[in-house]
């Protein structure tokens, strides 16, 4: 189950620590023109589910919500041992992407990273917009 609070989206997880996990937020970025995008929470390749060379899955229900809100692009910030990278893909490509499901997770779709573009977006600005200055 997905809930939206302002421009932020959360998924129900029901763990002892919390009931809702941040999926990401709608924000405006300049790439090079200003556009409204959905930015996922920061991904860490060694901690998040990731199919090497394939991509980061996104909740199918969330993708439908983004499509209905006319959000045409998704930004995926990756902060790992090899540094900071930011990928961008079209929401419609994710909606048409390969479906994947893991035990105890919701339906998700992914786009291979090789089909995404890398863009230059300020790491600190993304972090502040997502977490309000809190640590990732």
N, CA, C and O atoms as CSV, one atom per row, in Angstrom:
chain,resi,resn,atom,element,x,y,z
A,1,UNK,N,N,0.838,-1.172,0.000
A,1,UNK,CA,C,0.000,0.000,0.000
A,1,UNK,C,C,0.891,1.247,0.000
A,1,UNK,O,O,1.837,1.355,0.780
A,2,UNK,N,N,0.566,2.174,-0.886
A,2,UNK,CA,C,1.319,3.410,-1.042
A,2,UNK,C,C,0.485,4.559,-0.480
A,2,UNK,O,O,-0.729,4.610,-0.681
A,3,UNK,N,N,1.144,5.481,0.225
A,3,UNK,CA,C,0.451,6.699,0.609
A,3,UNK,C,C,1.296,7.888,0.169
A,3,UNK,O,O,2.525,7.837,0.130
A,4,UNK,N,N,0.587,8.949,-0.156
A,4,UNK,CA,C,1.236,10.192,-0.575
A,4,UNK,C,C,0.980,11.250,0.478
A,4,UNK,O,O,-0.149,11.429,0.937
A,5,UNK,N,N,2.041,11.951,0.859
A,5,UNK,CA,C,1.925,13.062,1.788
A,5,UNK,C,C,2.651,14.239,1.141
A,5,UNK,O,O,3.881,14.295,1.145
A,6,UNK,N,N,1.885,15.178,0.586
A,6,UNK,CA,C,2.484,16.262,-0.186
A,6,UNK,C,C,3.124,15.688,-1.436
A,6,UNK,O,O,2.466,15.008,-2.223
A,7,UNK,N,N,4.415,15.963,-1.618
A,7,UNK,CA,C,5.142,15.426,-2.772
A,7,UNK,C,C,5.908,14.151,-2.442
A,7,UNK,O,O,6.597,13.612,-3.308
A,8,UNK,N,N,5.806,13.660,-1.217
A,8,UNK,CA,C,6.535,12.452,-0.809
A,8,UNK,C,C,5.626,11.227,-0.862
A,8,UNK,O,O,4.426,11.308,-0.600
A,9,UNK,N,N,6.229,10.092,-1.207
A,9,UNK,CA,C,5.504,8.827,-1.307
A,9,UNK,C,C,6.123,7.811,-0.354
A,9,UNK,O,O,7.344,7.724,-0.223
A,10,UNK,N,N,5.258,7.043,0.309
A,10,UNK,CA,C,5.687,6.062,1.304
A,10,UNK,C,C,5.008,4.733,1.021
A,10,UNK,O,O,3.911,4.692,0.464
A,11,UNK,N,N,5.669,3.637,1.411
A,11,UNK,CA,C,5.080,2.301,1.304
A,11,UNK,C,C,4.976,1.721,2.708
A,11,UNK,O,O,5.853,1.931,3.546
A,12,UNK,N,N,3.897,0.992,2.950
A,12,UNK,CA,C,3.706,0.348,4.254
A,12,UNK,C,C,4.682,-0.818,4.376
A,12,UNK,O,O,4.754,-1.660,3.482
A,13,UNK,N,N,5.433,-0.874,5.476
A,13,UNK,CA,C,6.398,-1.961,5.677
A,13,UNK,C,C,6.182,-2.721,6.974
A,13,UNK,O,O,6.544,-3.894,7.065
A,14,UNK,N,N,5.605,-2.083,7.969
A,14,UNK,CA,C,5.267,-2.731,9.237
A,14,UNK,C,C,6.428,-3.494,9.862
A,14,UNK,O,O,6.341,-4.697,10.108
A,15,UNK,N,N,7.507,-2.775,10.112
A,15,UNK,CA,C,8.647,-3.343,10.827
A,15,UNK,C,C,8.641,-2.772,12.248
A,15,UNK,O,O,7.930,-1.802,12.512
A,16,UNK,N,N,9.410,-3.346,13.155
A,16,UNK,CA,C,9.454,-2.797,14.510
A,16,UNK,C,C,9.915,-1.333,14.563
A,16,UNK,O,O,9.512,-0.595,15.462
A,17,UNK,N,N,10.764,-0.903,13.601
A,17,UNK,CA,C,11.281,0.467,13.605
A,17,UNK,C,C,10.255,1.490,13.119
A,17,UNK,O,O,10.145,2.576,13.688
A,18,UNK,N,N,9.507,1.150,12.075
A,18,UNK,CA,C,8.543,2.086,11.513
A,18,UNK,C,C,7.494,1.355,10.687
A,18,UNK,O,O,7.660,0.188,10.331
A,19,UNK,N,N,6.413,2.065,10.392
A,19,UNK,CA,C,5.347,1.480,9.593
A,19,UNK,C,C,5.411,1.898,8.133
A,19,UNK,O,O,4.870,1.209,7.268
A,20,UNK,N,N,6.066,3.017,7.848
A,20,UNK,CA,C,6.112,3.543,6.485
A,20,UNK,C,C,7.553,3.827,6.082
A,20,UNK,O,O,8.334,4.368,6.865
A,21,UNK,N,N,7.893,3.458,4.856
A,21,UNK,CA,C,9.243,3.681,4.330
A,21,UNK,C,C,9.148,4.688,3.181
A,21,UNK,O,O,8.293,4.563,2.304
A,22,UNK,N,N,10.033,5.686,3.195
A,22,UNK,CA,C,10.075,6.679,2.126
A,22,UNK,C,C,10.509,6.025,0.819
A,22,UNK,O,O,11.546,5.366,0.749
A,23,UNK,N,N,9.692,6.222,-0.217
A,23,UNK,CA,C,10.059,5.747,-1.550
A,23,UNK,C,C,10.756,6.831,-2.348
A,23,UNK,O,O,11.655,6.547,-3.140
A,24,UNK,N,N,10.339,8.083,-2.140
A,24,UNK,CA,C,10.923,9.186,-2.874
A,24,UNK,C,C,9.991,10.378,-2.887
A,24,UNK,O,O,8.987,10.408,-2.175
A,25,UNK,N,N,10.338,11.369,-3.712
A,25,UNK,CA,C,9.597,12.620,-3.724
A,25,UNK,C,C,9.567,13.231,-5.121
A,25,UNK,O,O,10.489,13.050,-5.916
A,26,UNK,N,N,8.492,13.954,-5.399
A,26,UNK,CA,C,8.412,14.734,-6.629
A,26,UNK,C,C,9.145,16.044,-6.371
A,26,UNK,O,O,8.951,16.678,-5.333
A,27,UNK,N,N,9.977,16.443,-7.310
A,27,UNK,CA,C,10.720,17.697,-7.176
A,27,UNK,C,C,11.038,18.254,-8.558
A,27,UNK,O,O,10.862,17.574,-9.570
A,28,UNK,N,N,11.498,19.473,-8.588
A,28,UNK,CA,C,11.897,20.119,-9.836
A,28,UNK,C,C,13.417,20.108,-9.913
A,28,UNK,O,O,14.103,20.478,-8.960
A,29,UNK,N,N,13.934,19.678,-11.059
A,29,UNK,CA,C,15.376,19.684,-11.290
A,29,UNK,C,C,15.649,20.317,-12.652
A,29,UNK,O,O,14.759,20.426,-13.494
A,30,UNK,N,N,16.881,20.726,-12.844
A,30,UNK,CA,C,17.302,21.328,-14.106
A,30,UNK,C,C,18.201,20.321,-14.819
A,30,UNK,O,O,19.316,20.053,-14.373
A,31,UNK,N,N,17.703,19.754,-15.951
A,31,UNK,CA,C,18.473,18.716,-16.676
A,31,UNK,C,C,18.384,18.844,-18.209
A,31,UNK,O,O,17.898,17.867,-18.779
A,32,UNK,N,N,18.753,19.834,-18.935
A,32,UNK,CA,C,19.200,21.164,-18.527
A,32,UNK,C,C,18.031,22.103,-18.246
A,32,UNK,O,O,18.204,23.084,-17.523
A,33,UNK,N,N,16.824,21.828,-18.807
A,33,UNK,CA,C,15.664,22.675,-18.503
A,33,UNK,C,C,14.995,22.171,-17.231
A,33,UNK,O,O,15.168,21.014,-16.848
A,34,UNK,N,N,14.236,23.039,-16.581
A,34,UNK,CA,C,13.542,22.626,-15.361
A,34,UNK,C,C,12.399,21.685,-15.712
A,34,UNK,O,O,11.567,21.984,-16.569
A,35,UNK,N,N,12.374,20.540,-15.033
A,35,UNK,CA,C,11.281,19.581,-15.185
A,35,UNK,C,C,10.934,19.018,-13.812
A,35,UNK,O,O,11.770,18.972,-12.910
A,36,UNK,N,N,9.670,18.587,-13.676
A,36,UNK,CA,C,9.264,17.916,-12.442
A,36,UNK,C,C,9.506,16.432,-12.633
A,36,UNK,O,O,9.109,15.840,-13.636
A,37,UNK,N,N,10.167,15.844,-11.644
A,37,UNK,CA,C,10.551,14.441,-11.703
A,37,UNK,C,C,10.190,13.769,-10.373
A,37,UNK,O,O,9.905,14.441,-9.382
A,38,UNK,N,N,10.208,12.454,-10.370
A,38,UNK,CA,C,10.149,11.704,-9.127
A,38,UNK,C,C,11.568,11.242,-8.839
A,38,UNK,O,O,12.215,10.632,-9.690
A,39,UNK,N,N,12.046,11.532,-7.640
A,39,UNK,CA,C,13.384,11.107,-7.233
A,39,UNK,C,C,13.238,10.022,-6.174
A,39,UNK,O,O,12.613,10.247,-5.138
A,40,UNK,N,N,13.805,8.853,-6.425
A,40,UNK,CA,C,13.748,7.765,-5.452
A,40,UNK,C,C,14.661,8.089,-4.270
A,40,UNK,O,O,15.504,8.983,-4.346
A,41,UNK,N,N,14.478,7.349,-3.184
A,41,UNK,CA,C,15.420,7.489,-2.069
A,41,UNK,C,C,16.800,7.061,-2.564
A,41,UNK,O,O,16.909,6.338,-3.554
A,42,UNK,N,N,17.844,7.504,-1.883
A,42,UNK,CA,C,19.205,7.186,-2.298
A,42,UNK,C,C,19.414,5.664,-2.268
A,42,UNK,O,O,19.095,5.006,-1.278
A,43,UNK,N,N,19.943,5.128,-3.344
A,43,UNK,CA,C,20.217,3.694,-3.435
A,43,UNK,C,C,21.679,3.441,-3.087
A,43,UNK,O,O,22.564,4.200,-3.483
A,44,UNK,N,N,21.917,2.385,-2.356
A,44,UNK,CA,C,23.275,1.944,-2.041
A,44,UNK,C,C,23.390,0.522,-2.579
A,44,UNK,O,O,22.766,-0.395,-2.044
A,45,UNK,N,N,24.191,0.327,-3.644
A,45,UNK,CA,C,24.234,-0.969,-4.317
A,45,UNK,C,C,24.521,-2.147,-3.387
A,45,UNK,O,O,24.026,-3.249,-3.625
A,46,UNK,N,N,25.303,-1.937,-2.343
A,46,UNK,CA,C,25.630,-3.055,-1.460
A,46,UNK,C,C,24.532,-3.335,-0.432
A,46,UNK,O,O,24.587,-4.359,0.249
A,47,UNK,N,N,23.530,-2.444,-0.304
A,47,UNK,CA,C,22.466,-2.643,0.684
A,47,UNK,C,C,21.095,-2.870,0.069
A,47,UNK,O,O,20.281,-3.588,0.649
A,48,UNK,N,N,20.816,-2.280,-1.088
A,48,UNK,CA,C,19.496,-2.387,-1.694
A,48,UNK,C,C,19.438,-3.532,-2.682
A,48,UNK,O,O,20.441,-3.894,-3.297
A,49,UNK,N,N,18.254,-4.095,-2.827
A,49,UNK,CA,C,18.051,-5.142,-3.829
A,49,UNK,C,C,18.422,-4.573,-5.186
A,49,UNK,O,O,17.946,-3.509,-5.581
A,50,UNK,N,N,19.271,-5.289,-5.887
A,50,UNK,CA,C,19.767,-4.799,-7.162
A,50,UNK,C,C,20.212,-5.990,-7.983
A,50,UNK,O,O,20.986,-6.813,-7.493
A,51,UNK,N,N,19.751,-6.107,-9.206
A,51,UNK,CA,C,20.213,-7.167,-10.082
A,51,UNK,C,C,21.376,-6.587,-10.864
A,51,UNK,O,O,21.189,-5.690,-11.686
A,52,UNK,N,N,22.567,-7.091,-10.616
A,52,UNK,CA,C,23.778,-6.510,-11.210
A,52,UNK,C,C,23.604,-6.297,-12.713
A,52,UNK,O,O,23.296,-7.225,-13.461
A,53,UNK,N,N,23.807,-5.076,-13.123
A,53,UNK,CA,C,23.688,-4.735,-14.535
A,53,UNK,C,C,22.272,-4.569,-15.009
A,53,UNK,O,O,22.054,-4.205,-16.164
A,54,UNK,N,N,21.296,-4.822,-14.159
A,54,UNK,CA,C,19.916,-4.719,-14.593
A,54,UNK,C,C,19.287,-3.399,-14.169
A,54,UNK,O,O,18.971,-2.568,-15.021
A,55,UNK,N,N,19.101,-3.194,-12.889
A,55,UNK,CA,C,18.504,-1.931,-12.469
A,55,UNK,C,C,17.857,-2.016,-11.115
A,55,UNK,O,O,17.838,-3.067,-10.474
A,56,UNK,N,N,17.326,-0.887,-10.690
A,56,UNK,CA,C,16.655,-0.794,-9.403
A,56,UNK,C,C,15.149,-0.874,-9.628
A,56,UNK,O,O,14.592,-0.071,-10.376
A,57,UNK,N,N,14.489,-1.829,-8.991
A,57,UNK,CA,C,13.038,-1.954,-9.170
A,57,UNK,C,C,12.275,-0.836,-8.462
A,57,UNK,O,O,12.724,-0.300,-7.448
A,58,UNK,N,N,11.113,-0.497,-9.020
A,58,UNK,CA,C,10.220,0.504,-8.443
A,58,UNK,C,C,8.830,-0.106,-8.350
A,58,UNK,O,O,8.380,-0.792,-9.268
A,59,UNK,N,N,8.158,0.146,-7.242
A,59,UNK,CA,C,6.826,-0.358,-6.942
A,59,UNK,C,C,5.861,-0.056,-8.099
A,59,UNK,O,O,5.772,1.083,-8.555
A,60,UNK,N,N,5.140,-1.085,-8.569
A,60,UNK,CA,C,4.215,-0.928,-9.701
A,60,UNK,C,C,3.070,0.031,-9.399
A,60,UNK,O,O,2.668,0.808,-10.264
A,61,UNK,N,N,2.545,-0.019,-8.182
A,61,UNK,CA,C,1.468,0.895,-7.779
A,61,UNK,C,C,1.965,2.340,-7.826
A,61,UNK,O,O,1.250,3.232,-8.283
A,62,UNK,N,N,3.181,2.564,-7.354
A,62,UNK,CA,C,3.774,3.903,-7.385
A,62,UNK,C,C,3.924,4.388,-8.824
A,62,UNK,O,O,3.636,5.549,-9.114
A,63,UNK,N,N,4.366,3.524,-9.721
A,63,UNK,CA,C,4.537,3.912,-11.122
A,63,UNK,C,C,3.219,4.389,-11.722
A,63,UNK,O,O,3.197,5.370,-12.465
A,64,UNK,N,N,2.132,3.709,-11.411
A,64,UNK,CA,C,0.815,4.113,-11.898
A,64,UNK,C,C,0.432,5.477,-11.323
A,64,UNK,O,O,-0.107,6.323,-12.036
A,65,UNK,N,N,0.707,5.687,-10.045
A,65,UNK,CA,C,0.411,6.980,-9.420
A,65,UNK,C,C,1.211,8.105,-10.078
A,65,UNK,O,O,0.680,9.190,-10.314
A,66,UNK,N,N,2.482,7.847,-10.373
A,66,UNK,CA,C,3.321,8.866,-11.019
A,66,UNK,C,C,2.821,9.167,-12.431
A,66,UNK,O,O,2.767,10.325,-12.846
A,67,UNK,N,N,2.462,8.133,-13.150
A,67,UNK,CA,C,1.923,8.304,-14.505
A,67,UNK,C,C,0.647,9.155,-14.462
A,67,UNK,O,O,0.486,10.079,-15.259
A,68,UNK,N,N,-0.261,8.837,-13.525
A,68,UNK,CA,C,-1.510,9.591,-13.395
A,68,UNK,C,C,-1.271,11.035,-12.973
A,68,UNK,O,O,-2.079,11.909,-13.289
A,69,UNK,N,N,-0.170,11.302,-12.261
A,69,UNK,CA,C,0.189,12.662,-11.844
A,69,UNK,C,C,0.993,13.389,-12.924
A,69,UNK,O,O,1.447,14.513,-12.710
A,70,UNK,N,N,1.167,12.754,-14.071
A,70,UNK,CA,C,1.904,13.312,-15.220
A,70,UNK,C,C,3.367,13.597,-14.902
A,70,UNK,O,O,3.940,14.583,-15.366
A,71,UNK,N,N,3.963,12.708,-14.097
A,71,UNK,CA,C,5.402,12.777,-13.832
A,71,UNK,C,C,6.067,11.881,-14.873
A,71,UNK,O,O,5.904,10.662,-14.838
A,72,UNK,N,N,6.815,12.481,-15.798
A,72,UNK,CA,C,7.343,11.757,-16.947
A,72,UNK,C,C,8.730,11.162,-16.754
A,72,UNK,O,O,9.168,10.341,-17.560
A,73,UNK,N,N,9.431,11.569,-15.688
A,73,UNK,CA,C,10.791,11.086,-15.484
A,73,UNK,C,C,11.020,10.654,-14.046
A,73,UNK,O,O,10.430,11.196,-13.111
A,74,UNK,N,N,11.886,9.669,-13.894
A,74,UNK,CA,C,12.284,9.155,-12.594
A,74,UNK,C,C,13.793,9.302,-12.478
A,74,UNK,O,O,14.540,8.915,-13.377
A,75,UNK,N,N,14.231,9.866,-11.359
A,75,UNK,CA,C,15.659,9.995,-11.073
A,75,UNK,C,C,16.010,9.002,-9.971
A,75,UNK,O,O,15.297,8.884,-8.975
A,76,UNK,N,N,17.117,8.292,-10.164
A,76,UNK,CA,C,17.583,7.315,-9.187
A,76,UNK,C,C,18.999,7.700,-8.757
A,76,UNK,O,O,19.955,7.478,-9.500
A,77,UNK,N,N,19.138,8.278,-7.557
A,77,UNK,CA,C,20.479,8.602,-7.057
A,77,UNK,C,C,21.120,7.358,-6.440
A,77,UNK,O,O,20.500,6.657,-5.640
A,78,UNK,N,N,22.357,7.099,-6.820
A,78,UNK,CA,C,23.100,5.940,-6.315
A,78,UNK,C,C,24.348,6.441,-5.612
A,78,UNK,O,O,25.162,7.147,-6.207
A,79,UNK,N,N,24.498,6.082,-4.359
A,79,UNK,CA,C,25.632,6.532,-3.559
A,79,UNK,C,C,26.353,5.296,-3.035
A,79,UNK,O,O,25.919,4.682,-2.060
A,80,UNK,N,N,27.441,4.941,-3.677
A,80,UNK,CA,C,28.134,3.712,-3.310
A,80,UNK,C,C,29.625,3.890,-3.193
A,80,UNK,O,O,30.136,5.010,-3.159
A,81,UNK,N,N,30.315,2.774,-3.134
A,81,UNK,CA,C,31.773,2.779,-2.985
A,81,UNK,C,C,32.473,3.444,-4.163
A,81,UNK,O,O,33.574,3.977,-4.024
A,82,UNK,N,N,31.819,3.406,-5.334
A,82,UNK,CA,C,32.416,4.004,-6.526
A,82,UNK,C,C,32.000,5.459,-6.716
A,82,UNK,O,O,32.244,6.041,-7.773
A,83,UNK,N,N,31.370,6.052,-5.693
A,83,UNK,CA,C,30.992,7.454,-5.771
A,83,UNK,C,C,29.505,7.652,-6.008
A,83,UNK,O,O,28.710,6.717,-5.916
A,84,UNK,N,N,29.152,8.883,-6.311
A,84,UNK,CA,C,27.754,9.273,-6.502
A,84,UNK,C,C,27.421,9.333,-7.982
A,84,UNK,O,O,28.146,9.942,-8.770
A,85,UNK,N,N,26.311,8.694,-8.355
A,85,UNK,CA,C,25.804,8.730,-9.728
A,85,UNK,C,C,24.309,9.002,-9.658
A,85,UNK,O,O,23.645,8.664,-8.678
A,86,UNK,N,N,23.797,9.614,-10.709
A,86,UNK,CA,C,22.362,9.841,-10.799
A,86,UNK,C,C,21.890,9.360,-12.161
A,86,UNK,O,O,22.396,9.790,-13.198
A,87,UNK,N,N,20.904,8.454,-12.142
A,87,UNK,CA,C,20.324,7.912,-13.371
A,87,UNK,C,C,18.952,8.533,-13.590
A,87,UNK,O,O,18.269,8.902,-12.635
A,88,UNK,N,N,18.554,8.645,-14.858
A,88,UNK,CA,C,17.221,9.129,-15.195
A,88,UNK,C,C,16.611,8.199,-16.235
A,88,UNK,O,O,17.288,7.729,-17.150
A,89,UNK,N,N,15.309,7.945,-16.070
A,89,UNK,CA,C,14.569,7.106,-17.014
A,89,UNK,C,C,13.160,7.670,-17.145
A,89,UNK,O,O,12.695,8.411,-16.279
A,90,UNK,N,N,12.498,7.322,-18.213
A,90,UNK,CA,C,11.110,7.746,-18.414
A,90,UNK,C,C,10.179,6.866,-17.578
A,90,UNK,O,O,10.385,5.657,-17.464
A,91,UNK,N,N,9.170,7.481,-17.004
A,91,UNK,CA,C,8.177,6.740,-16.225
A,91,UNK,C,C,7.519,5.678,-17.103
A,91,UNK,O,O,7.288,4.558,-16.648
A,92,UNK,N,N,7.217,6.016,-18.354
A,92,UNK,CA,C,6.555,5.043,-19.241
A,92,UNK,C,C,7.470,3.846,-19.522
A,92,UNK,O,O,6.980,2.734,-19.715
A,93,UNK,N,N,8.800,4.059,-19.548
A,93,UNK,CA,C,9.709,2.932,-19.743
A,93,UNK,C,C,9.667,1.995,-18.538
A,93,UNK,O,O,9.732,0.775,-18.690
A,94,UNK,N,N,9.559,2.571,-17.339
A,94,UNK,CA,C,9.416,1.750,-16.137
A,94,UNK,C,C,8.094,0.992,-16.156
A,94,UNK,O,O,8.052,-0.189,-15.810
A,95,UNK,N,N,7.003,1.666,-16.561
A,95,UNK,CA,C,5.698,0.998,-16.620
A,95,UNK,C,C,5.723,-0.189,-17.579
A,95,UNK,O,O,5.020,-1.178,-17.374
A,96,UNK,N,N,6.537,-0.083,-18.625
A,96,UNK,CA,C,6.668,-1.171,-19.598
A,96,UNK,C,C,7.848,-2.089,-19.291
A,96,UNK,O,O,8.112,-3.032,-20.036
A,97,UNK,N,N,8.554,-1.817,-18.199
A,97,UNK,CA,C,9.747,-2.584,-17.852
A,97,UNK,C,C,9.421,-3.993,-17.372
A,97,UNK,O,O,8.256,-4.362,-17.224
A,98,UNK,N,N,10.449,-4.754,-17.138
A,98,UNK,CA,C,10.298,-6.136,-16.677
A,98,UNK,C,C,9.750,-6.165,-15.255
A,98,UNK,O,O,10.166,-5.386,-14.397
A,99,UNK,N,N,8.813,-7.076,-15.021
A,99,UNK,CA,C,8.244,-7.214,-13.681
A,99,UNK,C,C,9.106,-8.158,-12.859
A,99,UNK,O,O,9.664,-9.128,-13.371
A,100,UNK,N,N,9.198,-7.851,-11.580
A,100,UNK,CA,C,9.995,-8.671,-10.676
A,100,UNK,C,C,9.300,-8.686,-9.326
A,100,UNK,O,O,8.692,-7.698,-8.915
A,101,UNK,N,N,9.397,-9.803,-8.651
A,101,UNK,CA,C,8.867,-9.839,-7.281
A,101,UNK,C,C,9.760,-10.744,-6.456
A,101,UNK,O,O,10.238,-11.779,-6.920
A,102,UNK,N,N,9.964,-10.335,-5.259
A,102,UNK,CA,C,10.757,-11.069,-4.291
A,102,UNK,C,C,9.825,-11.476,-3.162
A,102,UNK,O,O,8.774,-10.861,-2.978
A,103,UNK,N,N,10.190,-12.500,-2.404
A,103,UNK,CA,C,9.345,-12.858,-1.266
A,103,UNK,C,C,9.146,-11.655,-0.335
A,103,UNK,O,O,10.088,-10.916,-0.050
A,104,UNK,N,N,7.929,-11.475,0.123
A,104,UNK,CA,C,7.552,-10.421,1.069
A,104,UNK,C,C,7.681,-9.007,0.510
A,104,UNK,O,O,7.780,-8.052,1.281
A,105,UNK,N,N,7.682,-8.854,-0.811
A,105,UNK,CA,C,7.700,-7.516,-1.405
A,105,UNK,C,C,6.533,-7.378,-2.370
A,105,UNK,O,O,5.959,-8.368,-2.823
A,106,UNK,N,N,6.197,-6.144,-2.671
A,106,UNK,CA,C,5.124,-5.837,-3.600
A,106,UNK,C,C,5.605,-6.021,-5.041
A,106,UNK,O,O,6.799,-6.196,-5.286
A,107,UNK,N,N,4.662,-5.981,-5.995
A,107,UNK,CA,C,5.034,-6.068,-7.413
A,107,UNK,C,C,5.859,-4.852,-7.789
A,107,UNK,O,O,5.542,-3.725,-7.407
A,108,UNK,N,N,6.926,-5.097,-8.546
A,108,UNK,CA,C,7.827,-4.021,-8.956
A,108,UNK,C,C,8.219,-4.215,-10.415
A,108,UNK,O,O,8.099,-5.304,-10.975
A,109,UNK,N,N,8.686,-3.133,-11.007
A,109,UNK,CA,C,9.201,-3.173,-12.387
A,109,UNK,C,C,10.565,-2.485,-12.405
A,109,UNK,O,O,10.864,-1.628,-11.573
A,110,UNK,N,N,11.382,-2.888,-13.381
A,110,UNK,CA,C,12.694,-2.250,-13.493
A,110,UNK,C,C,13.059,-2.009,-14.942
A,110,UNK,O,O,12.540,-2.645,-15.859
A,111,UNK,N,N,13.970,-1.068,-15.113
A,111,UNK,CA,C,14.583,-0.748,-16.397
A,111,UNK,C,C,16.071,-0.985,-16.212
A,111,UNK,O,O,16.648,-0.497,-15.240
A,112,UNK,N,N,16.719,-1.728,-17.124
A,112,UNK,CA,C,18.169,-1.925,-16.981
A,112,UNK,C,C,18.900,-0.584,-16.930
A,112,UNK,O,O,18.566,0.344,-17.667
A,113,UNK,N,N,19.892,-0.493,-16.059
A,113,UNK,CA,C,20.650,0.758,-15.937
A,113,UNK,C,C,21.281,1.175,-17.253
A,113,UNK,O,O,21.430,2.368,-17.516
A,114,UNK,N,N,21.655,0.202,-18.088
A,114,UNK,CA,C,22.272,0.547,-19.373
A,114,UNK,C,C,21.285,1.268,-20.298
A,114,UNK,O,O,21.698,1.894,-21.275
A,115,UNK,N,N,19.978,1.183,-19.995
A,115,UNK,CA,C,18.969,1.893,-20.782
A,115,UNK,C,C,18.612,3.247,-20.163
A,115,UNK,O,O,17.845,4.013,-20.746
A,116,UNK,N,N,19.161,3.539,-18.997
A,116,UNK,CA,C,18.952,4.832,-18.349
A,116,UNK,C,C,20.096,5.761,-18.757
A,116,UNK,O,O,21.163,5.311,-19.173
A,117,UNK,N,N,19.854,7.045,-18.632
A,117,UNK,CA,C,20.916,8.025,-18.873
A,117,UNK,C,C,21.483,8.458,-17.536
A,117,UNK,O,O,20.783,8.482,-16.524
A,118,UNK,N,N,22.767,8.801,-17.547
A,118,UNK,CA,C,23.379,9.387,-16.354
A,118,UNK,C,C,23.301,10.890,-16.499
A,118,UNK,O,O,23.591,11.441,-17.560
A,119,UNK,N,N,22.899,11.559,-15.405
A,119,UNK,CA,C,22.813,13.016,-15.434
A,119,UNK,C,C,23.573,13.586,-14.249
A,119,UNK,O,O,23.869,12.880,-13.284
A,120,UNK,N,N,23.881,14.857,-14.333
A,120,UNK,CA,C,24.596,15.534,-13.265
A,120,UNK,C,C,23.596,16.364,-12.464
A,120,UNK,O,O,23.118,17.401,-12.924
A,121,UNK,N,N,23.290,15.889,-11.260
A,121,UNK,CA,C,22.382,16.603,-10.354
A,121,UNK,C,C,23.101,16.755,-9.025
A,121,UNK,O,O,23.812,15.848,-8.594
A,122,UNK,N,N,22.921,17.892,-8.377
A,122,UNK,CA,C,23.601,18.166,-7.124
A,122,UNK,C,C,23.157,17.195,-6.026
A,122,UNK,O,O,21.978,17.135,-5.677
A,123,UNK,N,N,24.106,16.446,-5.494
A,123,UNK,CA,C,23.839,15.439,-4.462
A,123,UNK,C,C,23.214,16.056,-3.216
A,123,UNK,O,O,22.236,15.528,-2.689
A,124,UNK,N,N,23.771,17.171,-2.740
A,124,UNK,CA,C,23.278,17.790,-1.510
A,124,UNK,C,C,21.858,18.326,-1.667
A,124,UNK,O,O,21.059,18.252,-0.734
A,125,UNK,N,N,21.542,18.866,-2.844
A,125,UNK,CA,C,20.179,19.365,-3.085
A,125,UNK,C,C,19.188,18.203,-3.082
A,125,UNK,O,O,18.121,18.298,-2.475
A,126,UNK,N,N,19.536,17.110,-3.755
A,126,UNK,CA,C,18.657,15.940,-3.754
A,126,UNK,C,C,18.445,15.429,-2.338
A,126,UNK,O,O,17.320,15.148,-1.926
A,127,UNK,N,N,19.530,15.314,-1.608
A,127,UNK,CA,C,19.472,14.803,-0.238
A,127,UNK,C,C,18.580,15.699,0.632
A,127,UNK,O,O,17.758,15.201,1.401
A,128,UNK,N,N,18.744,17.016,0.509
A,128,UNK,CA,C,17.940,17.932,1.309
A,128,UNK,C,C,16.458,17.821,0.944
A,128,UNK,O,O,15.603,17.787,1.829
A,129,UNK,N,N,16.146,17.763,-0.375
A,129,UNK,CA,C,14.756,17.643,-0.803
A,129,UNK,C,C,14.104,16.348,-0.337
A,129,UNK,O,O,12.913,16.328,-0.024
A,130,UNK,N,N,14.866,15.284,-0.290
A,130,UNK,CA,C,14.315,13.992,0.123
A,130,UNK,C,C,14.210,13.861,1.640
A,130,UNK,O,O,13.184,13.419,2.158
A,131,UNK,N,N,15.257,14.239,2.341
A,131,UNK,CA,C,15.355,13.944,3.755
A,131,UNK,C,C,15.311,15.175,4.654
A,131,UNK,O,O,15.388,15.044,5.876
A,132,UNK,N,N,15.190,16.353,4.082
A,132,UNK,CA,C,15.133,17.568,4.886
A,132,UNK,C,C,16.416,17.831,5.654
A,132,UNK,O,O,16.383,18.367,6.761
A,133,UNK,N,N,17.550,17.455,5.068
A,133,UNK,CA,C,18.830,17.669,5.727
A,133,UNK,C,C,19.235,16.534,6.637
A,133,UNK,O,O,20.322,16.563,7.214
A,134,UNK,N,N,18.363,15.514,6.780
A,134,UNK,CA,C,18.718,14.367,7.628
A,134,UNK,C,C,19.674,13.453,6.890
A,134,UNK,O,O,19.748,13.480,5.662
A,135,UNK,N,N,20.394,12.659,7.628
A,135,UNK,CA,C,21.361,11.738,7.051
A,135,UNK,C,C,20.639,10.658,6.230
A,135,UNK,O,O,19.576,10.174,6.617
A,136,UNK,N,N,21.240,10.292,5.088
A,136,UNK,CA,C,20.667,9.247,4.234
A,136,UNK,C,C,20.682,7.909,4.928
A,136,UNK,O,O,20.238,6.912,4.358
